[in-house]
């Protein structure tokens, strides 16, 4: 028994020395998904696509896509995120009115034809059988530039 009492501290020290620096198997954290960016526009931020003749808009944020227009009922659709392909990003969904909604943003500067503002993206929206062309930008860009495209202030 006395031999065990003498060996116990030695065994304990040896085990402690062997286990230093080792950690239990832990799953490495998954790398964060890269943010979807088109040009310099972060597609994870709230976006707005809009057009004239007829006036329409699609707001895109984490809560969904919201289509609206003059004399048009608002329609909402889930946002499952964009599919990226080179210089385009496309959202495909179905509205709460049962219509197919597709929003394609293209990394090409755009003018709405009614102001001097230049938008960073060109937009194409298909809702039901209708095809609408316009421009797009982050909501932050729209809120912080004037109609001449200058910083608001």
Buried (B, 14 or more C-beta within 10 A) or exposed (E): EEEEEEEEEEEEEEEEEEEEEEEEEEEEEEEEEEEBBBBEBBBBBBBBBBBBEEBBBBBBBEEBBBBBBEEBEEBBBBBEBBEBEEEBBBBBBEBEBEBEBBBBBBBBEBEBEEBEBBBBBBBBBBBEEEEBEBBBBBBEBBEEBEEEEEEEE
